[in-house]
Amino acid sequence: MDEYQHPPNAPGAVPEPAASSPHADSARKTPGADDLAQAIRRLARTSVLVVGDAMLDRYIYGTVERVSREAPVPVLSVDREVAVPGGAGNVVRNLGALGVSVAFVSVVGDDQTGSDLTGLIGSQPGVEPWLLVQGSRTTTRKTRYVAQGQQLLRTDREDTSPIHPKLAERLLRIVRDAMAATSVTILSDYGKGVLSGDMPAQIIAAARTTGRPVVVDMRGIEYGRYAGADMILPSQYDLARFTGTALNTDAAIVTAAANLRTLHGFGAVLVNRAEDGMTLVDEFGGYHLRGAADIVDFSGAGDTAVAALGAAMAAGLDFTLSASVAMVASSVVLGRSGISVAREGDLLAAINPQGSALRKIVSLEAAASRVEHWRREGRQTAVTVGRFDTIGADALRHLAGSRNAADRLVVGLERDTPTQNQPPEAVRAAQLASMEAVDLVVMIDSVNPAELLHALRPDLLIGPQGQPGAELLPTWGGRVLAG
């Protein structure tokens, strides 16, 4: 049976051009840090339509301490499991993290995975999901087994056949309606059947009629199916396959991308070059954007890039500035482990590392989001609380010891009261935030951190024996550590 599932309401560096391209044109304006900061602040006021393959990404985290006696394989002792939207759903997650209003059109199967995925997507603020259900179809699910930060195995369950023709007709009608309420359309094609056949051509034709730009992120080399799109993001690997030549230099990549742009009438081509960054080719020629300085994990960085690019184009930014924003966002995620998202604060910190310390001072809600992100990465979080009127040797030892006990440290800093004649809370917070051992600072109303602990659910609470809130930790498997 087919029906709608429509839940209610449901650190990189500033991109700079690499060596000048032989195709470069002096008409291009190279964006600076101020240009990027202004651009980033405009993203949250945009609206984007995403059409593509939704999937469920499951992560099973644990530890490996022995090898099975049954076979020479590691035994994973499971600690926890996490499920997040993947594929086009991860593009939606990244747009939501940037504050963008999103309409999402996709197809799921009539199975438990489809139901779980629908619930996850529908619960995201600012997202209007239109998920069609195709009976007997298997919803794509990727399960990753991770130990000590390393992926041991991935298993996939999926159906990559084209969606049913009648369903495709209904999907196209929804897409046309959604275009009227959004500024840019992103097509996220993972080859799972939603954007099969002539669906891309029909969507691009509809976008032309409504005057909406189209951004394409696809797997494979059938670029002609997306002819006329405003921006397409091929990988360097796929572009090399398409041309049949090794693309070992900047000039070779620019030439190949320029030929692709001309061949299929693309407005611009943005080549994803992994650790080497990105290369933009448009009417002004080639423009190279440096990659992230420190790469931890490539997972999800492409989805982050296309989300930021689409939001930037929805904000009316030109190709150069849009690509630069995408590179900053991608760099943020490349520096993290596991599937992550880049928020406005992350992007602003990436282009202004000197000011990043003060961005450690966050609200309780923001801290809870960051701690959940760390938890998904398999990182442990410790919390310590106090006034920290002076940062002397004892305080420094306490903070360093607290940070060494876990992967991340959150400090609950007691607010000022009218009777206290001590350094103001803003000064104390800034002092703490400037310390390498401290990852986040959250203001609390009193030395009793119950609200903070309930929101963060940390692995460790560090402080004196019998401190307020210590009794809460065992309820979620946390521990109290004297310090």
C-alpha positions as CSV (number, residue, x, y, z in Angstrom):
1,M,0.0,0.0,0.0
2,D,1.3,3.5,-0.9
3,E,0.6,6.5,1.2
4,Y,2.1,9.7,2.5
5,Q,4.0,9.8,5.8
6,H,4.0,13.5,6.7
7,P,4.7,14.1,10.4
8,P,3.6,17.4,11.8
9,N,6.3,20.1,12.2
10,A,8.0,17.5,12.5
11,P,37.7,23.6,12.2
12,G,38.8,24.6,8.9
13,A,40.5,27.7,7.6
14,V,39.2,30.5,5.5
15,P,39.1,29.3,1.9
16,E,41.7,30.9,-0.2
17,P,42.6,30.3,-3.8
18,A,45.4,27.8,-4.4
19,A,47.9,28.4,-7.2
20,S,46.3,30.6,-9.8
21,S,44.4,28.6,-12.5
22,P,45.4,29.2,-16.1
23,H,41.6,29.8,-16.7
24,A,41.3,32.4,-13.8
25,D,39.6,35.6,-14.6
26,S,40.3,38.9,-12.9
27,A,36.5,39.6,-12.7
28,R,36.3,37.1,-9.8
29,K,36.2,38.6,-6.3
30,T,38.1,36.6,-3.7
31,P,36.0,36.6,-0.5
32,G,37.7,37.5,2.8
33,A,36.9,36.6,6.4
34,D,34.4,39.5,6.7
35,D,32.6,38.5,3.5
36,L,32.4,34.9,4.8
37,A,31.1,36.0,8.2
38,Q,28.4,38.1,6.7
39,A,27.4,35.3,4.3
40,I,27.3,32.7,7.0
41,R,24.9,34.9,9.1
42,R,22.5,35.0,6.2
43,L,22.1,31.2,5.8
44,A,19.5,30.9,8.6
45,R,17.0,33.1,6.8
46,T,16.7,30.9,3.8
47,S,14.5,28.0,2.6
48,V,15.6,24.9,0.6
49,L,13.9,22.0,-1.0
50,V,15.7,18.6,-0.9
51,V,14.7,15.7,-3.1
52,G,16.6,12.5,-3.0
53,D,17.4,9.1,-1.4
54,A,16.7,9.0,2.4
55,M,18.4,6.2,4.4
56,L,18.9,5.3,8.0
57,D,22.5,5.3,9.4
58,R,22.9,3.1,12.5
59,Y,26.0,3.2,14.6
60,I,26.7,0.5,17.2
61,Y,29.5,1.6,19.5
62,G,31.4,-0.7,21.9
63,T,34.8,-2.0,22.9
64,V,36.9,-4.9,21.7
65,E,39.0,-6.6,24.3
66,R,39.2,-10.2,22.9
67,V,39.0,-12.4,19.8
68,S,36.3,-14.9,19.4
69,R,37.1,-18.6,20.0
70,E,34.7,-19.5,17.2
71,A,36.6,-17.6,14.5
72,P,39.5,-15.2,14.2
73,V,37.2,-12.1,14.5
74,P,37.0,-9.4,17.2
75,V,34.2,-9.6,19.7
76,L,32.4,-6.2,20.1
77,S,31.0,-5.6,23.5
78,V,28.1,-3.2,22.7
79,D,27.8,0.0,24.8
80,R,25.1,1.9,22.9
81,E,23.4,2.3,19.5
82,V,22.6,5.5,17.7
83,A,20.4,6.1,14.6
84,V,20.4,9.2,12.4
85,P,19.0,10.1,9.0
86,G,21.6,9.4,6.2
87,G,21.9,10.1,2.5
88,A,19.6,13.0,1.5
89,G,18.4,12.9,5.1
90,N,21.8,13.9,6.3
91,V,21.7,16.9,3.9
92,V,18.4,17.8,5.6
93,R,20.1,17.5,9.0
94,N,22.9,19.8,8.0
95,L,20.5,22.4,6.6
96,G,18.5,22.3,9.8
97,A,21.6,22.7,11.9
98,L,22.2,26.0,9.9
99,G,18.7,27.2,10.8
100,V,17.4,26.7,7.2
101,S,13.7,26.0,6.6
102,V,13.6,22.7,4.7
103,A,11.0,20.8,2.6
104,F,12.1,17.2,2.1
105,V,10.6,14.9,-0.5
106,S,11.7,11.2,-0.6
107,V,10.5,7.6,-0.5
108,V,10.7,5.0,2.2
109,G,9.5,1.4,2.5
110,D,6.6,0.1,4.5
111,D,8.9,-1.4,7.1
112,Q,10.3,-0.6,10.6
113,T,13.3,1.2,9.2
114,G,11.1,3.5,7.2
115,S,9.0,4.2,10.2
116,D,12.0,5.0,12.3
117,L,13.5,7.2,9.6
118,T,10.2,9.1,9.3
119,G,10.1,9.7,13.0
120,L,13.7,11.0,13.1
121,I,13.2,13.4,10.1
122,G,9.8,14.6,11.4
123,S,11.2,15.5,14.8
124,Q,13.8,17.9,13.4
125,P,12.7,21.6,13.8
126,G,12.2,23.6,10.7
127,V,11.8,20.5,8.5
128,E,8.6,19.8,6.5
129,P,8.9,16.1,5.4
130,W,6.9,14.6,2.5
131,L,7.9,10.9,2.6
132,L,6.0,8.6,0.3
133,V,5.7,5.0,1.3
134,Q,6.1,2.2,-1.2
135,G,4.8,-1.1,-0.1
136,S,7.2,-4.1,-0.2
137,R,10.2,-1.7,-0.7
138,T,13.1,-2.1,1.7
139,T,14.2,1.2,3.2
140,T,18.0,1.7,2.9
141,R,19.7,1.0,6.2
142,K,23.5,1.2,6.8
143,T,24.8,-0.2,10.1
144,R,28.3,0.6,11.2
145,Y,30.1,-1.2,14.1
146,V,32.6,1.0,15.8
147,A,35.2,0.2,18.5
148,Q,37.6,2.7,20.0
149,G,36.8,5.2,17.2
150,Q,37.5,2.7,14.5
151,Q,34.9,1.2,12.1
152,L,35.0,-2.6,12.2
153,L,32.3,-3.5,9.8
154,R,29.4,-2.0,7.8
155,T,26.3,-3.9,6.7
156,D,23.7,-2.6,4.2
157,R,20.1,-3.4,3.5
158,E,18.6,-1.7,0.5
159,D,16.5,-1.7,-2.6
160,T,18.1,0.3,-5.4
161,S,15.4,-0.3,-8.1
162,P,13.5,2.7,-9.4
163,I,10.5,3.7,-7.4
164,H,7.0,2.7,-8.7
165,P,5.9,4.9,-11.7
166,K,2.7,6.0,-10.0
167,L,4.7,6.9,-7.0
168,A,7.1,8.9,-9.1
169,E,4.2,10.9,-10.6
170,R,3.0,11.8,-7.1
171,L,6.5,12.7,-6.0
172,L,6.9,15.0,-8.9
173,R,3.6,16.8,-8.2
174,I,4.7,17.4,-4.6
175,V,8.1,18.7,-5.7
176,R,6.5,21.2,-8.1
177,D,4.3,22.5,-5.3
178,A,7.2,22.7,-2.8
179,M,9.3,24.7,-5.2
180,A,6.9,27.6,-4.9
181,A,7.6,27.9,-1.2
182,T,11.4,27.4,-1.3
183,S,14.3,29.3,-2.9
184,V,16.7,26.5,-4.1
185,T,16.3,22.8,-4.9
186,I,19.0,20.3,-3.9
187,L,18.9,16.9,-5.7
188,S,20.8,14.3,-3.6
189,D,21.2,11.2,-5.7
190,Y,22.7,8.2,-3.9
191,G,21.5,5.8,-6.6
192,K,18.8,4.3,-4.5
193,G,15.9,4.8,-6.9
194,V,14.2,8.0,-6.0
195,L,15.9,10.1,-8.8
196,S,16.0,7.3,-11.4
197,G,15.0,7.7,-15.1
198,D,13.9,11.1,-16.3
199,M,13.0,12.3,-12.8
200,P,16.0,14.7,-12.6
201,A,15.2,16.2,-16.0
202,Q,11.6,16.8,-15.1
203,I,12.5,18.5,-11.8
204,I,15.1,20.7,-13.5
205,A,12.5,21.7,-16.1
206,A,10.0,22.6,-13.3
207,A,12.7,24.6,-11.6
208,R,13.4,26.5,-14.8
209,T,9.7,27.4,-15.1
210,T,9.6,28.6,-11.5
211,G,13.0,30.4,-11.6
212,R,14.5,28.2,-8.9
213,P,18.3,27.3,-9.0
214,V,19.1,23.5,-8.8
215,V,22.1,22.1,-7.0
216,V,23.1,18.5,-7.7
217,D,25.1,16.1,-5.6
218,M,25.2,12.7,-7.2
219,R,27.1,9.4,-7.2
220,G,28.3,8.0,-10.5
221,I,29.1,9.6,-13.9
222,E,25.7,9.9,-15.7
223,Y,26.0,13.7,-15.6
224,G,23.8,14.1,-18.7
225,R,20.8,13.2,-16.7
226,Y,21.2,16.5,-14.8
227,A,21.8,18.7,-17.8
228,G,21.0,22.3,-17.2
229,A,21.5,22.3,-13.4
230,D,22.9,25.5,-11.9
231,M,25.6,23.7,-9.9
232,I,26.8,20.1,-9.8
233,L,29.3,18.6,-7.3
234,P,31.2,15.7,-8.9
235,S,34.0,14.0,-6.9
236,Q,37.5,14.1,-8.4
237,Y,37.4,10.3,-8.6
238,D,34.2,10.3,-10.6
239,L,35.3,13.1,-12.9
240,A,38.5,11.2,-13.7
241,R,36.4,8.2,-14.6
242,F,34.2,10.3,-16.8
243,T,37.1,11.8,-18.7
244,G,39.1,8.6,-18.8
245,T,42.3,10.5,-17.7
246,A,44.2,10.9,-14.5
247,L,43.4,14.4,-13.0
248,N,46.7,14.9,-11.2
249,T,47.0,18.7,-11.5
250,D,44.9,21.8,-10.8
251,A,45.0,22.6,-14.5
252,A,43.8,19.2,-15.5
253,I,40.9,19.4,-13.1
254,V,39.9,22.8,-14.3
255,T,40.0,21.7,-17.9
256,A,37.9,18.6,-17.2
257,A,35.3,20.5,-15.2
258,A,35.1,23.2,-17.8
259,N,34.4,20.6,-20.5
260,L,31.8,19.0,-18.4
261,R,30.1,22.4,-17.8
262,T,30.0,23.1,-21.5
263,L,28.9,19.6,-22.5
264,H,25.8,19.6,-20.2
265,G,25.0,23.3,-19.8
266,F,25.8,23.5,-16.1
267,G,26.0,26.9,-14.5
268,A,29.0,25.8,-12.5
269,V,30.9,22.7,-11.4
270,L,32.4,22.3,-7.9
271,V,34.8,19.4,-7.8
272,N,35.2,17.7,-4.4
273,R,38.9,16.8,-4.1
274,A,38.8,15.3,-0.6
275,E,41.9,16.4,1.4
276,D,42.9,18.7,-1.4
277,G,39.8,20.9,-1.0
278,M,37.5,21.9,-3.9
279,T,37.8,23.4,-7.3
280,L,35.1,25.7,-8.7
281,V,34.7,26.2,-12.4
282,D,32.2,28.7,-13.7
283,E,32.0,31.5,-16.2
284,F,35.0,33.2,-14.6
285,G,37.2,30.1,-15.0
286,G,38.8,28.0,-12.2
287,Y,39.1,28.8,-8.5
288,H,40.8,26.5,-6.0
289,L,39.8,26.2,-2.3
290,R,42.2,24.8,0.2
291,G,41.1,21.7,2.1
292,A,40.9,21.2,5.9
293,A,44.2,21.3,7.7
294,D,43.4,18.3,9.9
295,I,41.2,15.6,8.6
296,V,39.8,13.1,11.1
297,D,37.0,11.5,9.1
298,F,35.5,12.0,5.6
299,S,32.1,10.6,6.6
300,G,29.2,13.0,5.7
301,A,31.5,15.9,4.7
302,G,30.0,15.9,1.2
303,D,26.4,16.2,2.6
304,T,27.6,19.1,4.7
305,A,29.1,20.8,1.7
306,V,26.1,20.5,-0.5
307,A,23.8,21.7,2.3
308,A,25.9,24.8,3.0
309,L,26.2,25.5,-0.7
310,G,22.5,25.2,-1.3
311,A,21.7,27.5,1.7
312,A,24.3,30.0,0.4
313,M,22.7,30.1,-3.0
314,A,19.3,30.4,-1.5
315,A,20.7,33.5,0.3
316,G,21.5,35.0,-3.1
317,L,25.3,34.6,-2.9
318,D,27.4,34.2,-6.0
319,F,29.1,30.9,-6.9
320,T,32.4,31.9,-5.5
321,L,31.1,32.9,-2.1
322,S,28.7,30.0,-2.0
323,A,31.5,27.5,-2.7
324,S,33.7,29.2,-0.1
325,V,31.0,28.8,2.5
326,A,30.6,25.1,1.5
327,M,34.4,24.6,1.9
328,V,34.3,26.1,5.4
329,A,31.4,23.9,6.4
330,S,33.0,20.8,5.0
331,S,36.3,21.6,6.8
332,V,34.5,21.7,10.1
333,V,33.0,18.2,9.6
334,L,36.2,16.8,8.3
335,G,37.9,17.6,11.6
336,R,35.4,15.5,13.5
337,S,34.9,11.8,13.9
338,G,31.6,10.2,12.7
339,I,28.6,11.7,11.0
340,S,28.4,15.3,12.2
341,V,26.8,18.7,11.3
342,A,28.2,22.2,11.1
343,R,26.3,25.0,12.8
344,E,26.6,28.7,12.3
345,G,28.8,29.1,15.4
346,D,31.1,26.3,14.1
347,L,31.5,28.1,10.7
348,L,32.2,31.5,12.3
349,A,34.8,29.9,14.7
350,A,36.5,28.2,11.7
351,I,37.0,31.5,9.9
352,N,38.1,33.3,13.1
353,P,40.1,30.9,15.2
354,Q,41.2,33.8,17.5
355,G,37.6,34.4,18.6
356,S,36.7,30.7,19.0
357,A,37.5,30.6,22.8
358,L,34.6,32.8,23.7
359,R,32.3,30.5,21.6
360,K,32.9,27.9,24.2
361,I,30.5,29.8,26.5
362,V,27.1,28.4,25.5
363,S,23.6,28.0,26.6
364,L,22.4,24.8,28.3
365,E,20.5,23.8,25.2
366,A,23.5,24.3,23.0
367,A,25.7,22.4,25.4
368,A,23.2,19.5,25.4
369,S,23.4,19.4,21.6
370,R,27.2,19.4,21.6
371,V,27.4,16.6,24.3
372,E,25.0,14.5,22.3
373,H,27.2,15.0,19.2
374,W,30.3,13.9,21.3
375,R,28.3,10.9,22.5
376,R,27.5,9.8,19.0
377,E,31.2,10.1,18.2
378,G,31.9,7.7,21.1
379,R,33.5,10.3,23.3
380,Q,33.1,10.5,27.0
381,T,32.1,13.8,28.7
382,A,33.0,15.0,32.2
383,V,31.3,17.8,34.1
384,T,32.6,19.8,37.0
385,V,30.9,22.8,38.7
386,G,31.9,25.7,40.8
387,R,32.4,29.5,41.0
388,F,36.1,29.6,40.0
389,D,36.6,33.1,41.5
390,T,40.3,32.6,41.1
391,I,42.2,30.4,38.7
392,G,45.1,29.5,40.8
393,A,47.3,26.4,40.8
394,D,44.7,24.2,42.5
395,A,42.0,25.2,40.0
396,L,44.4,24.5,37.1
397,R,45.3,21.1,38.5
398,H,41.6,20.3,39.0
399,L,40.6,21.3,35.5
400,A,43.5,19.5,33.9
401,G,42.8,16.4,35.9
402,S,39.1,16.6,35.0
403,R,39.9,16.9,31.3
404,N,42.3,13.9,31.5
405,A,39.5,11.7,32.9
406,A,37.4,12.1,29.8
407,D,37.5,13.1,26.2
408,R,35.6,16.4,26.8
409,L,35.1,18.7,29.8
410,V,32.1,20.9,30.5
411,V,32.3,23.5,33.3
412,G,29.1,24.5,35.1
413,L,29.9,28.0,36.3
414,E,27.8,29.5,39.1
415,R,26.2,32.8,38.3
416,D,26.8,36.0,40.3
417,T,24.4,37.1,43.1
418,P,23.9,40.7,44.2
419,T,25.8,40.1,47.5
420,Q,28.9,38.7,45.9
421,N,31.9,41.0,45.4
422,Q,34.0,38.8,43.2
423,P,35.1,38.9,39.5
424,P,32.0,39.1,37.4
425,E,30.7,36.0,35.8
426,A,31.6,37.2,32.3
427,V,35.2,37.5,33.3
428,R,35.3,34.2,35.0
429,A,33.6,32.5,32.0
430,A,36.1,34.0,29.6
431,Q,39.0,32.9,31.7
432,L,37.7,29.4,31.8
433,A,36.9,29.4,28.1
434,S,40.5,30.4,27.2
435,M,41.9,27.3,28.8
436,E,42.8,24.3,26.6
437,A,41.4,21.8,29.1
438,V,37.9,23.3,29.0
439,D,35.6,22.5,26.0
440,L,32.4,24.3,27.1
441,V,31.3,26.7,29.8
442,V,27.6,26.8,30.9
443,M,26.2,29.3,33.4
444,I,24.2,27.7,36.2
445,D,22.0,29.4,38.8
446,S,23.5,27.7,41.9
447,V,26.1,25.2,42.9
448,N,23.4,22.5,42.6
449,P,23.8,21.3,39.0
450,A,20.7,19.1,38.7
451,E,19.3,20.9,35.6
452,L,22.7,20.8,33.9
453,L,23.3,17.2,34.7
454,H,19.8,16.2,33.5
455,A,20.3,18.0,30.2
456,L,23.8,16.7,29.5
457,R,23.7,13.2,31.1
458,P,27.5,13.2,31.3
459,D,29.7,10.1,31.8
460,L,31.5,11.7,34.8
461,L,30.8,14.2,37.5
462,I,34.0,15.4,39.0
463,G,34.3,17.0,42.4
464,P,34.2,16.4,46.1
465,Q,32.4,13.4,47.6
466,G,28.7,14.0,48.4
467,Q,28.4,17.0,46.1
468,P,25.0,18.0,44.9
469,G,23.7,16.1,41.9
470,A,26.0,13.1,42.5
471,E,23.0,10.9,43.2
472,L,21.8,11.4,39.6
473,L,24.7,9.9,37.7
474,P,23.9,6.2,38.3
475,T,20.4,6.7,36.7
476,W,22.0,6.9,33.2
477,G,25.1,4.8,33.9
478,G,27.4,7.8,34.8
479,R,30.0,7.8,37.6
480,V,31.1,10.3,40.2
481,L,34.9,10.8,40.4
482,A,36.6,12.6,43.3
483,G,38.7,15.5,42.2
